[in-house]
Structures are given as structure tokens and as C-alpha cells.
Amino acid sequence: MNAAEHSPRRNTVADMEELVSMPKVELHAHLNGSVRDSTLLELARVLGDEGIIVFSDVEHVIMKDDRSLHEVFKLFDLIHILTTDHKTVTRITKEVVEDFAYENVVYLELRTTPKKNDSKGMSKRSYMEAVMEGLRAVTVVDVDFALQTSDTRTSMKGLPINDTCHGARRKKIYVRLLLSIDRRETTEAAMETVKLALEMRDLGVVGIDLSGNPIVGEWNTFLPALKFAQEQGLCITLHCGEVPNHQEIQMMLDFLPKRIGHACCFREEDWKKLKSSKIPVSGERNCFS
């Protein structure tokens, strides 16, 4: 072996290439949290030119790498301003799926909050239809997002196993959707999201997510909608323990969701309950398909 073969840089590059090439499963991806910086900057410049925002005030918010929790939700608030029409929702969905496919993600659970925007004629349903249009618009890879079709053989998990196209194998990404309830929403709005998820089950909607700013809203506000979703057979994932809130963490674990996300601020007794309940944290084995 020569010295170059022992080069840390070379090994690092080789290792990174190997990691990129490996098939991956992504279980905790937010649509709005996965938008390209270049797209956000482009959309922000357009709104800046229209006088809706001041571009210089938001550019650093988009480009900042090391963010506190407060800054993360400040960015999400900005993204909500930038992604308020159907065309943009379709565009970002297409780009996000393409980016995950480029990183060789073969199974993607994409969560998003259906939004209303009366000024743009957007309802929660039309928002989700724009998301579906984005999935259909992807051309660089085959996108499978319908759970079952009459002419497709399926695996035990209900995922199509025939990935040939005109006799040639094509790269494929399986996309499943989680509809998110934002912690700023009312019980009625949360229930509307659950009912929409039930109506769109055959289009790859497999569950309900509770997310949003963890210092906003009360668990009991969303509990009726989450119970209804659970009773109807939808899988539930909860953002849990992002901030210290022992009482809410305990109530969420008592609810027995299929999965939780983050669990950053758990006490020892919270971890014990999590372990005894066998509830996986995001990144564990998929439980939504």
C-alpha cells in the first residue's frame, strides 16, 4: 500500500460516497423543512420584489446553519409565508422527493400540515391535491405513493414489488404521507385534518402527526382528534419531549402512539415508560406501512 491509500481525506471521501450510494429509509421528513435553500431564496426575492417582505431581513434566516429551537420555528414561519399557493406547493414537493431520491432514499415518509389560504383559494384538500401533483410531476425516478392498485403485485407490507418499466428496471422511491396537526390549531381544525387523512388513504396517506412549536397549544386540545384517528386505524406519531414538559410527555406516552419524534427532554422515568411501552423513536423500524 502507498501513502495515498492511508490518506484520511481519501478515506473520508470514499466513505461518504459509499454512504450516499446505500439504500436508505427516511421516517421523519417535514415537507417544509426539506425545501432547498436556493428555492427559498428565489421565492423570498419574488415576495421582496412585490413588497410583501423585506428580502434583506429574511436572507440570513434562510442561510443560517446553526439554529436554536426558536430560530427553527422562525424559519418555519417564514417558509409558511413563502409557500402559500398551489403551484409552489407542487414545486417544493417535486424537488424534495427528487432530493431524497438523489440521496438514494428508497422509502420516504413525508409529513406536512394541510393549510388553508382563502386569499389563494386554498383549502386543506386543495393543498394536499397540490402535494399529490408534485409527486406525479417527478420524472427522474419512479414514485410509488398509492398503497394498493388492482394491477400491481404487493409485498406483505402492501408495497408494490414490481419495479420494472418496459422491461428495464428503474430507480423507485416509495412515498407515504403523514398529515400533520399544527399545535396552533383548534380541536375542530385538527378533526378536519384527520377526516381528510381518512378520505385520502388510498393515495398513500398512512397516518397523523402532531407537530409545531412545542411551547404552543395544549395536549387536550388535540386529544379528541387523535383518539378518533386511532380508532379509525390511522397510525399516530407525536413530536414529544422537544422541550421539558414532564406532564405532557407522560400523557403522550400513555396515549401509546405508534411512534414519537425527538424525545430530547425525557427524564429517566420517561425513558422507562417509553421502553416498557415499546414505542419507537423516529429513526427506528418503519411502522406506518
C-alpha positions as CSV (number, residue, x, y, z in Angstrom):
1,M,0.0,0.0,0.0
2,N,1.2,3.5,-0.7
3,A,0.7,6.6,1.5
4,A,-2.2,7.8,-0.6
5,E,-4.2,4.7,0.4
6,H,-3.9,5.8,4.0
7,S,-5.0,9.3,3.4
8,P,-7.7,10.4,5.9
9,R,-9.2,12.7,3.2
10,R,-9.4,9.9,0.6
11,N,-11.0,7.5,3.1
12,T,-13.5,10.2,4.1
13,V,-14.5,10.8,0.5
14,A,-14.8,7.1,-0.2
15,D,-16.8,6.6,2.9
16,M,-19.1,9.4,2.1
17,E,-19.6,8.1,-1.5
18,E,-20.4,4.7,0.0
19,L,-23.0,6.2,2.4
20,V,-24.7,8.1,-0.4
21,S,-24.9,5.0,-2.5
22,M,-26.5,2.9,0.2
23,P,-30.3,2.5,0.1
24,K,-32.0,4.5,2.9
25,V,-35.3,4.8,4.8
26,E,-36.4,8.3,5.9
27,L,-39.0,8.3,8.7
28,H,-39.0,11.9,9.8
29,A,-39.1,14.3,7.0
30,H,-41.1,17.5,7.0
31,L,-42.1,18.8,3.6
32,N,-41.5,22.5,4.5
33,G,-38.4,21.5,6.5
34,S,-36.8,19.9,3.4
35,V,-37.1,22.7,0.9
36,R,-34.0,23.7,-1.0
37,D,-32.3,26.9,0.3
38,S,-32.0,28.0,-3.3
39,T,-35.8,27.7,-3.8
40,L,-36.5,29.5,-0.5
41,L,-34.2,32.4,-1.6
42,E,-35.8,32.5,-5.0
43,L,-39.3,32.7,-3.5
44,A,-38.2,35.3,-0.9
45,R,-36.8,37.5,-3.7
46,V,-40.1,37.4,-5.6
47,L,-42.0,38.4,-2.5
48,G,-39.4,41.0,-1.8
49,D,-39.8,42.5,-5.2
50,E,-43.6,42.5,-4.7
51,G,-43.1,44.4,-1.4
52,I,-44.7,41.6,0.7
53,I,-41.5,41.0,2.7
54,V,-38.1,42.7,3.0
55,F,-35.6,40.3,1.4
56,S,-32.6,41.6,3.4
57,D,-34.4,40.8,6.6
58,V,-35.0,37.2,5.8
59,E,-32.0,36.1,3.8
60,H,-29.9,35.4,6.9
61,V,-32.8,33.4,8.4
62,I,-32.7,31.1,5.4
63,M,-28.9,30.7,5.2
64,K,-28.2,30.3,8.9
65,D,-26.9,26.8,9.7
66,D,-26.7,26.6,13.5
67,R,-30.2,27.4,14.7
68,S,-31.7,27.4,18.2
69,L,-35.2,25.9,18.6
70,H,-36.7,29.5,18.5
71,E,-34.8,30.2,15.2
72,V,-36.0,26.9,13.7
73,F,-39.7,27.9,14.2
74,K,-38.8,31.4,13.0
75,L,-37.7,29.8,9.7
76,F,-40.8,27.6,9.6
77,D,-42.9,30.8,9.9
78,L,-41.1,32.3,7.0
79,I,-41.5,29.2,4.9
80,H,-45.3,29.3,5.5
81,I,-45.3,32.8,4.1
82,L,-43.3,31.7,1.0
83,T,-45.3,28.6,0.2
84,T,-48.9,29.9,0.1
85,D,-50.1,28.9,-3.4
86,H,-50.8,25.6,-5.1
87,K,-48.0,26.0,-7.7
88,T,-45.4,26.5,-5.1
89,V,-46.6,23.5,-3.0
90,T,-46.4,21.3,-6.1
91,R,-42.9,22.6,-6.9
92,I,-41.4,22.1,-3.5
93,T,-43.0,18.6,-3.2
94,K,-41.4,17.6,-6.5
95,E,-38.0,19.0,-5.6
96,V,-38.0,17.4,-2.1
97,V,-38.8,14.0,-3.4
98,E,-36.1,14.3,-6.1
99,D,-33.5,15.4,-3.5
100,F,-34.3,12.4,-1.3
101,A,-34.1,10.1,-4.3
102,Y,-30.8,11.6,-5.3
103,E,-29.5,10.5,-1.8
104,N,-30.8,7.0,-2.6
105,V,-33.7,7.1,-0.1
106,V,-35.9,4.3,-1.2
107,Y,-38.7,4.7,1.3
108,L,-39.8,8.2,2.4
109,E,-42.4,9.2,4.9
110,L,-43.2,12.8,4.2
111,R,-45.2,14.8,6.7
112,T,-47.0,18.1,6.0
113,T,-49.7,20.3,7.6
114,P,-52.6,20.8,5.2
115,K,-53.1,24.6,5.0
116,K,-55.9,27.0,4.2
117,N,-55.3,30.2,2.4
118,D,-58.5,31.9,1.4
119,S,-56.7,34.6,-0.5
120,K,-55.3,32.0,-2.8
121,G,-58.4,29.8,-2.9
122,M,-56.5,27.1,-1.0
123,S,-58.3,24.6,1.2
124,K,-56.8,21.8,3.2
125,R,-57.9,19.4,0.4
126,S,-56.6,21.5,-2.4
127,Y,-53.3,21.9,-0.6
128,M,-53.0,18.1,-0.4
129,E,-54.0,17.8,-4.1
130,A,-51.1,20.2,-4.9
131,V,-48.8,17.8,-2.9
132,M,-50.1,14.9,-5.0
133,E,-49.5,16.8,-8.2
134,G,-45.9,17.3,-7.0
135,L,-45.5,13.6,-6.5
136,R,-46.8,12.9,-10.0
137,A,-44.5,15.6,-11.5
138,V,-41.3,13.7,-10.5
139,T,-39.7,12.2,-13.6
140,V,-36.1,11.4,-12.5
141,V,-37.3,8.4,-10.5
142,D,-40.5,6.3,-10.3
143,V,-42.6,7.5,-7.4
144,D,-45.0,5.0,-5.8
145,F,-47.4,6.7,-3.4
146,A,-50.7,4.7,-3.7
147,L,-51.0,1.9,-1.2
148,Q,-52.7,-0.6,-3.4
149,T,-53.6,-0.9,-7.0
150,S,-55.6,-3.6,-8.7
151,D,-52.9,-4.4,-11.3
152,T,-49.8,-4.3,-9.0
153,R,-48.4,-7.2,-7.0
154,T,-47.6,-6.2,-3.5
155,S,-45.3,-7.3,-0.7
156,M,-46.5,-8.3,2.7
157,K,-46.3,-4.6,3.8
158,G,-48.6,-3.6,0.9
159,L,-45.7,-2.1,-1.1
160,P,-45.6,-2.9,-4.9
161,I,-42.7,-5.3,-5.7
162,N,-42.8,-5.0,-9.5
163,D,-40.4,-2.2,-10.3
164,T,-39.8,-2.8,-14.0
165,C,-40.8,-0.3,-16.7
166,H,-41.0,-1.6,-20.3
167,G,-38.7,-4.5,-19.3
168,A,-36.0,-2.3,-17.7
169,R,-35.5,-1.7,-14.0
170,R,-35.9,1.9,-12.9
171,K,-35.0,3.5,-9.7
172,K,-38.0,3.8,-7.5
173,I,-38.9,5.7,-4.3
174,Y,-41.9,4.7,-2.2
175,V,-43.5,7.8,-0.6
176,R,-46.1,7.7,2.2
177,L,-47.7,10.8,3.6
178,L,-48.5,11.8,7.2
179,L,-50.9,14.7,7.7
180,S,-49.7,17.0,10.5
181,I,-51.8,18.7,13.0
182,D,-50.2,22.0,14.0
183,R,-50.2,22.8,17.7
184,R,-51.6,26.2,16.9
185,E,-54.8,24.7,15.6
186,T,-58.2,24.2,17.3
187,T,-59.8,20.9,18.0
188,E,-62.1,21.4,15.0
189,A,-59.2,22.1,12.7
190,A,-57.4,19.0,13.9
191,M,-60.5,16.9,13.3
192,E,-60.8,18.3,9.8
193,T,-57.2,17.1,9.1
194,V,-58.0,13.6,10.4
195,K,-61.1,13.3,8.3
196,L,-59.1,14.4,5.2
197,A,-56.5,11.8,6.0
198,L,-59.2,9.1,6.1
199,E,-60.5,10.2,2.8
200,M,-57.1,10.1,1.2
201,R,-55.9,6.7,2.5
202,D,-55.9,5.2,-1.0
203,L,-53.5,7.9,-2.1
204,G,-50.7,7.0,0.3
205,V,-51.8,8.8,3.5
206,V,-51.0,6.4,6.3
207,G,-51.0,8.5,9.5
208,I,-51.4,11.6,11.5
209,D,-48.6,13.6,13.0
210,L,-48.7,16.2,15.8
211,S,-46.1,18.8,15.4
212,G,-45.4,22.5,15.5
213,N,-43.9,24.9,18.1
214,P,-43.8,22.8,21.3
215,I,-44.4,25.7,23.6
216,V,-47.8,26.4,21.9
217,G,-51.1,24.6,22.5
218,E,-52.3,22.1,25.0
219,W,-52.3,18.3,24.6
220,N,-56.0,18.1,25.5
221,T,-56.9,20.3,22.5
222,F,-55.7,17.6,20.0
223,L,-56.6,14.5,22.0
224,P,-60.2,14.1,20.6
225,A,-59.0,14.2,17.0
226,L,-56.1,11.9,17.7
227,K,-58.3,9.4,19.5
228,F,-60.7,9.4,16.6
229,A,-57.8,8.9,14.2
230,Q,-56.5,6.0,16.3
231,E,-60.0,4.4,16.4
232,Q,-60.2,4.6,12.6
233,G,-57.0,2.7,12.2
234,L,-54.7,5.6,11.3
235,C,-51.2,5.4,12.8
236,I,-50.2,8.3,15.1
237,T,-46.8,9.9,15.5
238,L,-46.2,12.6,18.1
239,H,-43.5,15.2,18.4
240,C,-42.7,14.6,22.0
241,G,-40.2,16.0,24.5
242,E,-38.8,18.7,22.3
243,V,-38.8,20.9,25.4
244,P,-39.1,20.0,29.1
245,N,-42.8,19.3,29.8
246,H,-43.0,16.3,32.0
247,Q,-46.8,16.2,32.3
248,E,-47.4,16.3,28.6
249,I,-44.7,13.7,27.9
250,Q,-46.4,11.3,30.3
251,M,-49.8,11.9,28.7
252,M,-48.4,11.4,25.2
253,L,-46.7,8.1,26.2
254,D,-50.0,7.0,27.9
255,F,-51.7,7.6,24.5
256,L,-49.5,4.8,23.1
257,P,-48.7,6.3,19.7
258,K,-47.1,4.2,17.0
259,R,-44.0,6.3,17.1
260,I,-42.7,9.5,18.7
261,G,-40.2,12.1,17.4
262,H,-37.2,13.7,19.1
263,A,-37.6,12.7,22.8
264,C,-34.9,15.3,23.6
265,C,-36.0,16.3,27.1
266,F,-37.0,12.9,28.7
267,R,-36.4,12.2,32.3
268,E,-35.3,8.7,33.4
269,E,-38.9,7.7,34.2
270,D,-40.0,8.8,30.8
271,W,-37.4,6.6,29.2
272,K,-38.5,3.7,31.3
273,K,-42.1,4.2,30.2
274,L,-41.1,4.5,26.6
275,K,-39.1,1.3,26.8
276,S,-41.8,-0.7,28.6
277,S,-44.4,0.5,26.0
278,K,-42.1,-0.4,23.2
279,I,-42.8,2.8,21.3
280,P,-40.1,3.5,18.7
281,V,-38.5,6.9,18.3
282,S,-38.1,8.4,14.8
283,G,-35.3,6.6,13.0
284,E,-36.4,3.2,14.2
285,R,-38.1,0.5,12.1
286,N,-41.0,1.8,9.9
287,C,-44.4,1.2,11.5
288,F,-46.6,3.1,9.1
289,S,-46.8,0.9,6.1
